[in-house]
């Protein structure tokens, strides 16, 4: 059976709403299964908001290099607050349970007389020092549980929602529910969306929000323009690179239907005002970014706090570095460059120009951010907002390939993306190729199980003796089968 066949040939079993809901639940479940335990800087601000409804992260002073003190204003993170604000919502809801567990564990440690943390057998010295300090402060369990709640309650569902939005757009573009469903699945699990959804990542969230805003504005009603403006303003709240997408969404909406651009502005002003309020309360000035107040770090002496005009070296690294290059991490995106010659009316000229132009604008913007060189330790991150923007034109070219080549490219993309999501280390060895070799030679993995197996104690001994993620994979597959088994099961 041809999975890409049209609904006229093979009737689709589900309604569009039912398909979108099934895609959302499936992606949310699989993304959560591949949770990674990384404690990024946005988590500290989310904890402060959830614990104290405060922007100050004084409780975590000196535990992370991206936290700094501004005299008179306390400790803060050097990043925009949007991701932390969103992640604080599920954390605040789960906080009573987390605090109960943390108190029980810390009380047990005090009763046992344990004063030194167990060994953390990781190859990264900074990770060992971080775990040691967090354990001594009684924060290790809190960080782990909070990171999971924020990933499962914020990062994973936002990415899953973007997959559902991709399904609706692909359905309009190709006129086939079946084709749209399988392309949405390819976007979910055949691109670095799978990898970056492992833990809280504001870059990817802002890309998803802007993409959803674009899908809304393509319908043309005033309130959908308001939603687009809300997404564009939120992009700036999440990161200053969002100014590119805020502007490109406005230009797209203006050229499409200038009568509704007022609603776009009304939607965008709220998140921008919230950003200015955060900066005023945190640093005493509403218009200077958090990076303005950072103490000197590597690359900060170039341009304005590390930001300047695009550099050919950085542009090349962003595209082709073997550890985090966009087209190395996902060769599928190379097809997007051919879309202007193979579109054949699938997208309007304006829509295609918005997608490719916005992606190019972000590439040029980050080509001037010297900190992009630091991606080597986490993999592709800064260009995460372009994932949905490039997938749409890439899908148009992909669907014009011969069927065998189409299936081959799709299989390779899913293989690479899944290996990255399971084995996340691209810093050492062969970069992006390293996870593929580790998975094929060492078997399936789950990031959280890998971290637990490196920690000392009785649990670590059991896990290090050969734990397999296969039971969790089988359980997940059974749940997904139940979701998709029959049309009336979920819709």
Secondary structure, 3 states (H helix, E strand, C coil): CCCCCCCCCCCCCCCHHHHHHHHHHHHHHHHHHCCCCCCCHHHHHHHHHHHHCCCCCHHHCCCCCCEEEECCCEEEECCCCHHHHHHHHHHHHHHHHHHHHHHHHHHHHHHHCCCCCCCECCCCHHHHHHHHHHHHCCCHHHHHHHHHHHHHHHHHHHHHHHHHHHHHHHHHHHCCHHHHHHHHHHHHHCCCHHHHCCCCCHHHHHHHHHHHHHHHHCCCCHHHHHHHHHHHHHHHHHCCCHHHHHHHHHHHHHHHCHHHHHHHHHHHHHHHHHHHHHHHHHHCCCCCCHHHHCCCCCCCCCCECCECCCCHHHHHHHHHCCCCCHHHHCHHHHHHHHHHHHCCCCCCHHHHHHHHHHHHHHHHHHCCEHHHHHHHHCCCCHHHHHHHHHHHHHHHHHCCCCHHHHHHHHHHHHHHHHHHHHCCCCCCCCCHHHHHHHHHHHCCCCHHHHHHHHECCHHHHHHHCCCCCHHHHHHHHHHHHHHHCCCCCCC
